[in-house]
Amino acid sequence: MQIKVLGLLEATVDGRSVLPTAAKPRQIFALLALRAGQVVPVATLIEELWGERPPRSARTTLQTYIMQLRRLIGDDATGVLATRFGGYLLDVAPEDVDVHEYERLTQSGRRAAEAGDFESAARLLRGALDIWRGPALVDVPTGESLSIEVTRLEESRLSVVESRIAAEMRCGRHHVLLSELAVLTARYPMNENLCAHHMVALFRSGRQWQALDAFKALRGTLIEELGVEPSARLRELQRAILSADARLDRAETREMQKMLA
């Protein structure tokens, strides 16, 4: 079985879709897929579907949904979607679910960055991000458990974007990153990491005044929305840009990395 959750939910067996069209069975399948190889308690599934006030028939209805999923899976369905004490288990290999390949590439990319191999880090992190086909589980209604999982995945995705950009910057690709960083800083106007990379990319591209404008925009948003100033490291970066500090053109310096960390 091949399962994709990083975008539209997909599940196929030998090229045949085994996903139900009804919302609640899709919720069940999505949660089981995200926790593939783990027993998901009945109580967790019931809470996902109905919240804190489930109907009296919740357990019976859940069993009906499980039967529907097994019929769609077909051969050896009870082995794939197994009943365990107190819950259900989707017994598939980790590599059959796209999120596990995403996490494997992410870990490999970050290890490469820690080892100073920024070309490999950028390549591996790009590969991890390429697995995404849109917002996680965009076509699945979410209860409490799935909402937490989706938030975790989206936060992870943004963190990987930041790590990939950091690796690309260490490879001297600031010109290539300018348009992407302009979009990202507009989408995440309070993200200091993205703003810092944008400021440095602009400075290295001979656009010092735009780098200072990027800081000004972030500062204005933080003060208006949260009533706080940018962090000390970002203010230090602003001062470095104002003075055209030569360290800004040397990505390998320790001082420079502190400003971008």
C-alpha positions in Angstrom: 0.0 0.0 0.0 1.2 3.5 -0.9 -0.1 6.3 1.3 0.4 10.1 0.8 -0.6 12.6 3.5 1.5 15.6 2.5 -1.2 17.2 0.3 -4.4 15.5 -0.8 -4.9 12.2 1.1 -4.1 9.3 -1.2 -4.0 5.5 -0.6 -3.5 2.9 -3.3 -3.0 -0.8 -3.6 -1.5 -1.9 -6.9 -2.6 1.4 -8.4 -6.2 1.1 -7.1 -7.5 3.7 -4.7 -8.7 2.3 -1.4 -9.9 5.6 0.1 -13.5 6.1 1.1 -15.3 9.2 0.0 -17.2 9.8 3.3 -15.5 12.2 5.7 -15.3 10.3 8.9 -13.8 7.1 7.5 -11.2 9.4 5.8 -10.4 10.9 9.2 -9.9 7.5 10.7 -7.6 6.4 7.8 -5.6 9.6 7.9 -4.9 9.3 11.7 -4.0 5.6 11.3 -1.7 6.4 8.4 0.2 9.1 10.4 0.7 6.6 13.2 1.4 3.7 10.9 2.9 0.8 12.9 1.4 2.1 16.1 -1.8 1.1 17.9 -4.3 4.0 17.9 -6.6 3.6 20.9 -10.4 3.4 20.2 -10.8 6.4 22.6 -8.5 8.5 20.5 -10.4 7.7 17.3 -13.7 8.4 18.9 -12.5 11.8 20.2 -11.1 12.6 16.7 -14.5 11.9 15.1 -16.9 13.4 17.7 -14.9 15.4 20.2 -15.8 15.4 23.8 -19.5 14.5 23.3 -19.6 11.3 21.2 -23.0 9.7 20.5 -23.9 6.5 22.5 -23.4 4.5 19.3 -19.8 5.8 18.8 -18.1 2.4 19.3 -20.5 0.6 17.0 -20.3 3.3 14.3 -16.5 3.2 14.5 -16.5 -0.5 14.0 -18.7 0.1 10.9 -16.2 2.6 9.5 -13.4 0.1 10.1 -15.3 -2.6 8.2 -15.8 -0.1 5.3 -12.1 0.6 5.2 -11.3 -3.1 5.2 -13.7 -3.8 2.3 -11.9 -1.1 0.3 -8.5 -2.5 1.1 -9.5 -5.9 -0.1 -7.2 -8.9 0.2 -5.6 -9.4 3.7 -7.5 -6.4 4.9 -7.6 -7.6 8.5 -3.8 -8.0 8.4 -3.2 -4.5 7.0 -5.9 -2.8 9.2 -5.5 -5.0 12.3 -7.5 -5.1 15.5 -5.4 -4.9 18.6 -6.3 -4.8 22.3 -7.9 -1.4 22.8 -7.4 -0.1 19.3 -6.5 -0.5 15.7 -3.2 -0.7 13.8 -2.4 0.2 10.2 0.4 -2.4 9.6 2.3 -1.0 6.7 6.1 -0.3 6.2 7.2 3.2 7.2 8.5 3.8 3.6 5.0 3.2 2.3 3.9 6.6 3.8 5.3 9.7 2.3 5.8 11.5 5.6 8.4 9.0 6.6 10.4 9.5 3.5 10.1 13.3 4.1 11.4 12.9 7.7 14.3 10.6 6.5 15.5 13.1 4.0 15.1 16.0 6.5 17.3 14.2 9.0 19.9 13.3 6.4 20.0 16.9 5.2 20.4 18.3 8.7 23.2 15.9 9.4 25.0 17.0 6.2 24.7 20.6 7.3 26.1 19.9 10.7 29.0 18.2 8.9 29.6 21.3 6.8 28.5 19.6 3.5 26.1 22.4 2.5 25.7 21.2 -1.1 24.4 17.8 0.0 22.3 19.5 2.8 20.6 21.7 0.2 20.0 18.8 -2.1 18.5 16.5 0.5 16.3 19.2 2.0 15.0 20.2 -1.4 14.2 16.5 -1.9 12.3 16.4 1.4 10.3 19.5 0.4 9.6 18.2 -3.1 7.5 15.4 -1.5 4.9 17.9 -0.4 2.0 18.4 -2.9 0.1 21.0 -0.9 -1.0 21.6 2.7 -1.0 18.4 4.7 -4.3 16.5 4.6 -5.9 19.4 2.8 -9.0 17.4 1.8 -9.6 15.7 5.2 -11.8 17.2 8.0 -9.7 17.3 11.2 -10.6 16.8 14.9 -8.3 17.4 17.8 -5.7 14.7 17.1 -5.4 15.3 13.3 -5.3 19.1 13.9 -2.3 18.6 16.1 -0.6 16.4 13.6 -1.3 18.8 10.7 0.1 21.7 12.8 3.2 19.7 13.6 3.8 18.8 9.9 3.3 22.4 8.7 5.7 23.7 11.4 8.2 21.1 10.3 7.8 22.1 6.7 8.6 25.7 7.5 11.6 24.7 9.6 12.9 22.6 6.7 12.4 25.6 4.3 14.5 27.7 6.7 17.2 25.1 6.9 17.3 24.6 3.2 17.6 28.3 2.6 20.4 28.5 5.2 22.3 25.8 3.3 21.7 27.5 -0.1 23.0 30.8 1.4 26.2 29.0 2.6 26.6 27.8 -1.1 26.5 31.5 -2.3 23.1 31.3 -4.0 21.7 34.5 -2.6 20.7 35.8 -6.1 18.6 32.7 -6.8 16.9 33.0 -3.4 15.8 36.7 -3.6 12.4 36.1 -5.2 11.6 33.1 -3.0 12.6 35.1 0.2 10.4 38.0 -0.9 7.4 35.7 -1.1 8.2 33.9 2.2 8.7 37.1 4.2 5.4 38.4 2.9 3.7 35.2 3.9 5.4 35.0 7.3 5.9 38.7 8.2 7.1 38.0 11.8 9.6 35.2 11.0 13.0 36.6 12.0 15.0 33.8 10.4 13.5 34.4 7.0 13.9 38.1 7.4 17.6 37.7 8.3 18.3 35.6 5.2 16.4 38.1 3.0 18.3 41.0 4.4 21.7 39.4 3.8 20.6 38.2 0.3 19.6 41.7 -0.6 22.8 43.2 0.8 25.0 40.8 -1.1 23.0 41.7 -4.3 23.9 45.3 -3.9 20.5 46.4 -2.5 21.5 47.7 0.9 18.5 50.1 1.2 16.0 47.2 0.5 17.7 45.1 3.2 17.2 47.9 5.7 13.6 48.3 4.5 13.0 44.5 5.2 14.2 45.1 8.8 11.9 48.1 9.1 8.9 46.1 7.8 9.5 43.3 10.3 10.0 45.7 13.2 6.8 47.6 12.4 4.8 44.3 12.3 6.3 43.0 15.5 5.5 46.3 17.4 2.0 46.5 15.9 1.1 42.9 16.5 3.0 41.9 19.6 4.4 45.1 21.1 8.0 43.8 21.0 11.2 44.8 19.2 13.2 42.5 16.9 15.7 40.2 18.7 19.2 41.4 19.5 20.7 39.3 16.7 18.5 40.9 14.1 19.3 44.4 15.4 23.0 43.5 15.2 22.4 42.4 11.6 20.8 45.7 10.9 23.8 47.6 12.3 26.1 45.4 10.2 24.2 46.3 7.0 24.2 50.0 7.9 28.0 50.0 8.3 28.4 47.7 5.2 30.3 45.2 7.5 32.6 43.1 5.3 31.6 40.0 7.4 28.2 40.0 5.6 29.9 38.8 2.5 31.7 35.9 4.3 29.1 33.3 5.2 31.6 31.1 6.9 32.5 33.5 9.7 31.2 32.6 13.2 29.9 36.1 13.8 27.9 35.9 10.6 26.3 32.6 11.5 25.2 33.9 14.9 23.3 36.6 13.2 21.6 34.1 10.9 21.1 31.3 13.5 
